[in-house]
Amino acid sequence: MNRAGKIALWTLGSLAGVAAAGFAFLQTGPGRGWVAATLTKSLSTPASTIAVGKIDGLVPFDISVDRVALGDTVQQSTFFSALALILWAHRLPWAGGSLPGLFI
């Protein structure tokens, strides 16, 4: 095997290792907390807030959330069940924008 082939194999192996480490991190408590904080930050606006609660399941494939809170700048007043996250799942790249069977 020549030098370029070895470099290519090391590069691919390193990328696979980083992807596996990232997936493993998302399955931990701090990883799920990071996902919740990222969703909260990206879905909130200056005029309204959206707070995402505890995340369970196999991230990023089977996510369930115990609480999603919607509110304005004064007070968070409306609470939804874990299924409310489905309303925003169309923003996630792996959801494909189509959610059949949505009954909320």
C-alpha positions, 0 to 999 in steps of 0.5 A: 500500500502506498503512502496516499492509501495509508493517509486516506485510510487513516483519515477515514478511520479518524472521521469514523472515530469522531462520528462514533464519539459524537454519537456516544456523547449524545447518549449521555446526560450531558449530551442530551442536555446539550441537545435540549439547550441547543433546541431551546436556543434555536427555537426561541425568539426575542419575543417568545421563549420555548424551553425544552425539558429532559430528553430521553430515547436514542438521540437523534433517531428516537427522541422524546421530551418530557416537557416543552414550555411556550411563553412570551417575554413576561412568563412561560405559561403554556405547557405541552406534553412530550408530543409537542416536540413533533411540531418542531421536528420538521426543522430537523434535517433527518425528519424530511419535513413530513410528519404523517399521523400527527394528532395533537 
